Amino acid sequence: MLIGDVARRSGVSARMLRHYESLGLVRPTGRTSAGYREYSGADIRRIFHIESLRSLGLSLREVGRALDDPAFAPAELVDGLVRRTRERIARETELLTRLRRIDAAEPAGWEDVLQIVALLQALGSESAGKRQRAALSSVGEGPVPVEALVEAALSETDTNVAGALRWALARAGDGALAPLAEGLGSPAAEVRRRAVLAIAEIPGDEATALLRDALTSPDTVVRRHAARTLGTRGVEDAVPTLIDMIVEEANDVDAADALSALASRPAPADEIASGLVARLAHGTADPSARRRLTQALAGIPGPTASRALADLSQDEDHAVALTATYILGLRDAQV
């Protein structure tokens, strides 16, 4: 079979067949009387073998070795191909992610694209200072790659950089909430913590709704962070978690402050006072927890809290009684 016929049937160009011949990969076994190359059936099979091995990613040098070395063992070469393919996929995936983030930022021109690329590179820098400057400079006139900021915030270990990233996300607003909500469901506890901290700094109803949902999270840290923020936002659903925090001495001062902020209206004040009294009435085993609950009543106005303090001033625990008496004295002085 002449070279043109082989090219048509194999899909390998005549030019490539000549290249294979120059490399010694496949040589036509015959020549016509006119001197043209003539390929045998074995030659054509070898061409198909070459193309099959090339389709796996082998170089022509590796193809020649595989076909001509009787001692050749494919395991090592295949392992190398697997490794190189994974590395290539990782590079391509990283590029695809970067392109998608640029596209999501909706750049108006190439200046915007270059600005976004520079920001993405800075966010990936090994220098904490560069990452922090990138976060602080991300909020400006140009488009903001919000998903990149979220990913950076959820993985950042430096305290100062993390704060700058949360600041940037707060100014990005509701657009950051969807990827942050995914962070709340991460299998990594630290990622969940960073996600709830970032959401807590974003104002608005959508962020508040996410935090309210986080009150049912199986992650104690997430629940507590959500409750503290919701308390300052006037969401009464946070009350049980905040009282638990006081009992468990988990940021109990912040929890008491949040309850005090919630108690600015009569109805929540009575509910909070009743909740604190109920925990006291259940005979909390830890005396220090009873004292913290009593102290928390200081920030709760209204008759329910006052009656509870009057009862506690006669408590068997001398420290609790003294605390309640002191708080009552302050209340009387303010009247």
C-alpha positions in Angstrom: 0.0 0.0 0.0 1.4 3.4 -1.0 1.9 6.2 1.5 -1.2 8.2 0.2 -3.5 5.2 0.7 -2.1 4.6 4.2 -2.6 8.2 5.1 -6.3 8.1 3.9 -7.1 4.8 5.7 -5.2 5.5 8.9 -5.9 9.2 9.4 -2.2 9.8 9.8 -0.9 12.4 7.4 1.8 11.5 4.8 4.0 14.2 6.4 3.7 12.5 9.8 4.3 9.1 8.3 7.6 10.5 6.8 8.4 11.9 10.2 7.8 8.5 11.8 10.2 7.0 9.3 12.9 9.6 10.0 12.7 8.7 13.7 12.9 5.0 12.9 9.4 4.3 14.4 8.0 2.7 11.2 9.7 2.0 7.9 7.9 0.8 4.9 9.1 -2.7 4.1 9.0 -2.4 0.4 9.4 -0.1 -2.6 7.6 -0.1 -5.9 9.5 -0.4 -9.2 9.2 3.4 -9.4 10.8 3.8 -5.9 7.7 4.7 -4.0 7.3 3.6 -0.4 5.1 0.5 0.0 3.7 -0.4 3.4 2.8 -4.0 4.3 0.0 -5.1 6.6 2.5 -5.4 9.5 3.7 -1.8 8.8 0.1 -0.6 9.0 -0.5 -2.5 12.3 2.6 -0.8 13.7 1.2 2.6 12.7 -2.0 1.9 14.5 0.0 0.8 17.6 2.0 4.0 17.5 -1.2 6.1 17.3 -2.8 4.1 20.2 0.2 4.7 22.4 0.3 8.4 21.5 -3.4 8.6 22.5 -2.3 7.7 26.1 0.0 10.7 26.2 3.3 8.9 25.4 6.0 10.9 23.6 7.3 9.4 20.3 10.5 8.5 22.1 8.5 6.5 24.7 6.4 5.0 21.9 9.6 3.7 20.2 10.9 2.2 23.5 7.5 0.5 24.2 7.4 -1.1 20.8 11.0 -2.1 20.3 12.4 -2.9 23.8 11.5 -6.6 24.6 12.3 -6.0 28.3 10.1 -2.9 28.5 7.6 -3.0 31.5 4.7 -0.6 31.1 3.9 -0.3 34.8 6.4 2.5 35.6 5.6 4.4 32.4 1.9 4.1 33.0 2.3 5.4 36.6 4.2 8.4 35.2 1.4 9.0 32.8 -1.2 8.9 35.6 0.9 11.4 37.6 1.4 13.8 34.7 -2.3 13.6 33.8 -3.4 14.4 37.3 -1.0 17.4 37.4 -2.3 18.6 34.1 -5.9 18.3 35.2 -5.0 20.2 38.4 -3.5 23.0 36.4 -6.4 23.1 34.0 -8.9 23.0 36.9 -7.1 25.9 38.5 -7.2 27.9 35.3 -10.9 27.1 34.8 -11.7 28.3 38.3 -9.8 31.5 37.7 -11.5 32.1 34.4 -14.9 31.5 36.0 -14.2 33.9 38.7 -13.1 36.6 36.2 -16.3 35.9 34.2 -18.5 36.1 37.4 -17.0 39.5 38.2 -18.3 40.8 34.8 -15.3 42.8 33.8 -16.1 45.7 31.5 -12.7 45.7 29.7 -9.2 44.3 29.8 -8.2 46.7 32.5 -10.7 45.1 34.7 -9.5 41.6 33.8 -5.9 42.6 34.6 -7.0 44.1 37.9 -8.8 40.9 38.9 -5.9 38.7 37.9 -3.6 40.8 40.0 -6.0 40.5 42.9 -6.2 36.7 42.6 -2.4 36.4 42.5 -2.1 38.6 45.5 -4.7 36.6 47.5 -2.6 33.5 46.8 0.7 35.1 47.9 2.7 33.5 50.7 3.1 36.9 52.2 0.4 37.8 54.8 1.0 41.5 54.2 0.3 41.1 50.4 -2.8 39.1 51.1 -4.0 41.7 53.6 -3.4 44.6 51.2 -5.2 42.7 48.4 -8.2 42.2 50.6 -8.3 45.8 51.6 -7.9 47.0 48.1 -10.5 44.6 46.6 -13.3 47.0 47.4 -13.1 49.8 44.9 -14.5 51.0 41.6 -13.6 47.8 39.8 -15.4 44.4 39.7 -14.9 42.1 42.7 -14.3 38.4 42.4 -16.5 37.5 45.4 -16.0 33.7 45.3 -12.2 34.2 45.4 -12.6 36.4 48.5 -14.8 33.8 50.1 -12.4 31.0 49.4 -9.6 33.1 50.8 -11.6 34.0 53.9 -12.4 30.3 54.6 -8.8 29.2 54.3 -7.0 32.1 55.9 -5.0 31.4 59.1 -3.6 34.8 59.7 -5.8 36.8 62.1 -5.2 40.2 60.5 -5.7 39.0 57.0 -8.8 37.1 58.0 -10.2 40.3 59.4 -9.5 42.3 56.2 -11.2 39.6 54.2 -14.3 39.6 56.3 -14.3 43.4 56.0 -14.2 43.1 52.2 -17.0 40.4 52.2 -19.2 42.6 54.4 -18.9 45.3 51.7 -19.6 42.8 49.0 -23.0 42.2 50.8 -25.5 39.5 49.9 -23.4 38.3 46.9 -21.1 36.6 49.3 -23.7 34.7 51.3 -24.3 31.7 49.0 -20.6 30.6 49.0 -20.4 31.3 52.7 -23.5 29.2 53.3 -21.7 26.3 51.6 -18.8 26.9 54.1 -21.2 26.4 57.0 -21.7 22.8 55.7 -18.0 22.1 55.4 -16.7 18.9 57.0 -13.8 21.0 58.5 -14.7 22.7 61.8 -12.3 25.6 61.2 -13.9 26.4 57.9 -17.4 26.4 59.5 -16.1 28.8 62.1 -14.7 31.2 59.6 -17.9 31.0 57.5 -20.1 32.0 60.4 -17.8 34.8 61.5 -17.9 36.2 57.9 -21.7 36.0 57.7 -22.0 37.7 61.1 -20.3 40.8 59.7 -22.6 41.1 56.7 -25.7 43.3 57.4 -29.2 42.6 56.1 -32.1 40.2 56.3 -30.5 37.5 54.2 -27.5 37.2 56.5 -29.7 37.3 59.5 -31.8 34.4 58.0 -28.6 32.4 57.5 -27.6 33.0 61.1 -31.0 32.0 62.3 -30.7 28.7 60.4 -27.2 28.2 62.0 -28.8 28.1 65.4 -29.8 24.5 64.6 -26.2 23.6 63.4 -24.7 20.5 65.1 -21.6 22.5 65.4 -21.6 24.2 68.9 -19.1 26.9 67.8 -21.3 27.8 64.9 -24.4 28.0 67.0 -22.7 30.2 69.6 -21.3 32.7 67.1 -24.7 32.9 65.4 -26.5 33.4 68.7 -24.2 36.2 69.8 -24.7 38.1 66.5 -28.5 37.5 66.4 -28.8 38.8 69.9 -27.3 42.1 68.9 -29.7 42.1 65.9 -32.8 41.7 68.1 -33.6 38.1 67.1 -35.2 36.3 70.1 -34.6 32.8 68.7 -31.1 33.2 70.0 -32.2 33.4 73.7 -31.9 29.6 74.5 -28.4 29.3 73.0 -27.3 32.5 74.8 -28.5 31.1 78.1 -26.7 27.9 77.5 -23.5 29.8 76.8 -23.8 31.5 80.2 -24.3 28.2 82.0 -21.4 26.6 80.1 -19.1 29.7 80.6 -18.6 29.9 76.8 -18.2 33.7 76.1 -20.7 34.2 78.9 -20.0 37.9 79.2 -20.7 38.4 75.5 -23.8 36.2 75.8 -25.1 38.2 78.7 -24.5 41.5 76.8 -26.5 40.0 73.8 -29.3 39.1 76.2 -29.3 42.6 77.6 -29.5 44.1 74.1 -32.4 41.8 73.3 -34.2 42.8 76.5 -34.8 46.4 75.4 -38.5 45.7 74.9 -40.9 44.3 77.7 -41.9 41.1 76.0 -38.4 39.8 75.3 -37.2 41.0 78.7 -39.8 38.8 80.4 -39.0 35.8 78.2 -35.3 36.2 78.9 -35.8 36.6 82.7 -38.1 33.6 82.7 -35.4 31.5 80.8 -32.7 32.5 83.3 -34.9 31.8 86.3 -35.9 28.4 84.8 -32.2 27.4 84.6 -31.7 28.5 88.1 -34.7 26.6 89.3 -33.5 23.4 87.7 -30.7 23.3 90.3 -27.7 23.7 88.1 -25.0 21.6 89.8 -22.2 24.1 89.2 -22.4 27.0 91.8 -20.4 29.2 89.5 -23.0 28.7 86.7 -25.7 29.8 89.2 -23.7 33.0 89.9 -23.3 33.7 86.2 -27.0 33.3 85.6 -27.7 35.7 88.5 -25.3 38.2 87.1 -27.0 38.0 83.7 -30.3 39.1 85.3 -28.6 42.5 86.1 -28.9 43.5 82.4 -32.6 42.4 82.1 -35.2 45.1 83.0 -38.7 44.5 84.1 -40.7 43.0 87.1 -39.9 39.3 86.3 -36.2 39.9 86.6 -36.7 42.0 89.8 -38.8 39.3 91.5 -36.3 36.7 90.6 -33.5 38.8 92.1 -35.5 39.3 95.2 -35.9 35.6 95.6 -32.2 35.0 94.9 -31.2 37.5 97.6 -32.4 34.8 100.0 -30.6 31.9 98.2 -28.7 29.3 100.1 -25.6 30.0 98.1 -24.1 33.0 99.9 -22.3 34.3 96.8 -25.6 34.1 94.7 -27.5 35.9 97.5 -24.9 38.7 97.8 -24.8 39.1 94.0 -28.6 39.4 93.8 -28.7 41.8 96.7 -26.1 44.0 95.1 -27.9 44.1 91.8 -31.2 45.0 93.6 -29.4 47.8 95.3 -28.3 49.2 92.0 -31.8 49.0 90.6 -33.2 50.8 93.6 -30.6 53.5 93.2 -31.6 54.0 89.6 -35.3 54.4 90.3 
